[in-house]
Amino acid sequence: MRVLIVEDEVRLAEALAQIMGEQKYVADVVHNGTDGLEYALHGDYDVVVLDVMLPGLNGFDVVREMRSTKLATPVLMLTARDEITDKVTGLDCGADDYMTKPFAPEELLARIRALSRRQGDVVLEELTFADLTLNLSTYDLWRGAKSVHLGYKEFEVLKILMSNPGLVVPKEDLITKVWGVESSAEDNNVEAYISFLRKKFFFLGSAVGINTQRKVGYKLEENAT
């Protein structure tokens, strides 16, 4: 499961990320509403854990903007205030559930599991682009009957590219989403993994290529050069 945590209290955000990690969930953490909205709109998350009181956009505005774009990712809102009006506002804005701080980790995880089960009847297990299919559970990349296993970062980079077909994904987005906002990774780290993926495509005999948009980023193209 992939979870986005939007929380400006750094210690609490780190604690939440640790709780997710102990469950083998992948957690991205941001500390303001503007970044939270950007990640939610362009990431691939099962659940968003969203604080109400945030710098920039507040939690109500974030979930309202998410729903205005028809993004249906479940949202669990957190607040230090136990006001009924806040809960009603959050739910009316499009949140799916609401918890008041402090809370027990066990209850938080139970609610996240419940929300993740609400995302329709079909659970996405694969991404496909042209002649390539990426299995989201096994990290295997297929072309016809031939497959190759991807490492974690290779998988994450390709998953982002395949989730944005035909769109240029900026290098900065890849760095923050794959290596993390606190990472010291640079452009050459991304370039190395793009090179690894190109070699995997060649091994599979795929017609798909990763097109480099100079000084911007990358996008998948069929028969790209």
Residue pairs with C-beta under 8 A, 6 or more apart in sequence:
1 23
1 25
1 26
1 46
1 47
1 112
1 116
2 25
2 26
2 27
2 28
2 43
2 44
2 45
2 46
3 20
3 25
3 26
3 27
3 28
3 45
3 46
3 47
3 48
3 49
3 112
4 27
4 28
4 30
4 36
4 39
4 40
4 43
4 45
4 47
4 48
4 49
5 13
5 16
5 17
5 20
5 27
5 28
5 29
5 30
5 49
6 30
6 31
6 32
6 33
6 35
6 36
6 39
6 40
6 48
6 49
6 50
6 51
6 54
6 59
6 62
7 13
7 16
7 29
7 31
7 49
7 51
7 54
7 78
8 31
8 32
8 51
8 53
8 54
8 55
9 51
10 31
12 101
13 29
13 31
14 29
16 27
16 29
16 49
16 108
17 27
17 29
19 105
19 108
19 109
20 26
20 27
21 27
23 109
28 39
28 43
28 45
28 177
28 180
28 181
29 180
29 181
30 36
30 39
30 181
31 54
31 55
32 54
32 55
32 56
32 57
33 54
33 55
33 56
33 57
33 58
33 59
33 61
33 62
34 55
34 56
34 57
35 56
35 181
36 48
36 50
36 54
36 57
36 62
37 57
37 61
37 62
37 65
37 66
39 45
39 177
40 48
40 62
40 66
40 71
40 73
41 65
41 66
41 69
41 71
42 164
42 173
43 177
44 159
44 160
44 163
45 73
46 73
46 74
46 116
46 119
47 73
47 74
47 75
47 76
47 112
47 115
47 116
48 66
48 73
48 74
48 75
48 76
49 76
49 78
49 108
49 112
50 59
50 62
50 63
50 75
50 76
50 77
50 78
50 95
51 59
51 77
51 78
51 79
52 58
52 59
52 60
52 77
52 78
52 79
52 81
52 86
52 90
53 59
53 79
53 80
54 62
57 65
59 77
59 78
59 79
59 90
60 89
60 90
60 93
63 75
63 77
63 90
63 93
63 94
63 95
64 93
64 94
66 73
66 75
66 94
67 93
67 94
72 119
72 120
73 119
74 96
74 97
74 115
74 116
74 118
74 119
75 94
75 95
75 96
75 97
76 95
76 96
76 97
76 98
76 99
76 108
76 111
76 112
76 115
77 90
77 95
77 97
77 98
77 99
78 99
78 100
78 101
78 103
79 86
79 90
79 98
79 99
79 100
79 101
80 100
80 101
81 100
82 100
87 98
90 98
91 98
96 115
96 118
97 111
97 114
97 115
99 107
99 108
99 111
124 136
125 135
125 136
125 137
126 133
126 134
126 135
126 136
127 133
127 134
127 136
127 159
127 162
127 163
128 134
128 162
129 162
129 165
129 208
129 220
129 222
130 206
130 207
130 208
130 220
130 222
131 143
131 144
131 206
131 207
131 208
131 222
132 141
132 142
132 143
132 162
132 201
132 204
132 206
132 208
133 141
133 142
133 143
134 140
134 141
134 142
134 150
134 155
134 158
134 159
134 162
135 141
135 142
136 159
138 149
139 149
139 150
139 151
139 152
139 155
140 147
140 148
140 149
140 150
141 147
141 148
141 149
141 150
141 158
141 200
141 204
142 204
143 204
143 205
143 206
146 204
146 205
147 204
148 200
148 203
148 204
150 158
150 197
150 200
151 196
153 178
153 179
153 193
154 193
154 196
154 197
154 200
156 177
156 178
157 174
157 178
157 190
157 193
157 194
157 197
158 197
160 169
160 173
160 174
160 177
160 178
161 169
161 210
161 218
161 219
161 220
162 220
164 219
165 220
166 219
166 220
166 221
167 219
168 213
168 216
168 217
168 218
168 219
169 217
169 218
169 219
170 216
170 217
171 187
171 190
171 216
171 217
171 218
172 217
173 217
174 190
174 217
174 218
175 183
175 185
175 186
175 187
175 189
175 190
176 183
178 185
178 193
179 185
179 189
194 210
194 212
194 218
197 210
198 209
198 210
201 208
201 209
201 210
207 222
207 223
208 220
208 221
208 222
208 224
209 220
209 221
209 222
209 223
209 224
209 225
210 218
210 219
210 220
210 221
210 224
211 218
211 219
211 220
211 221
211 224
211 225
212 218
213 219
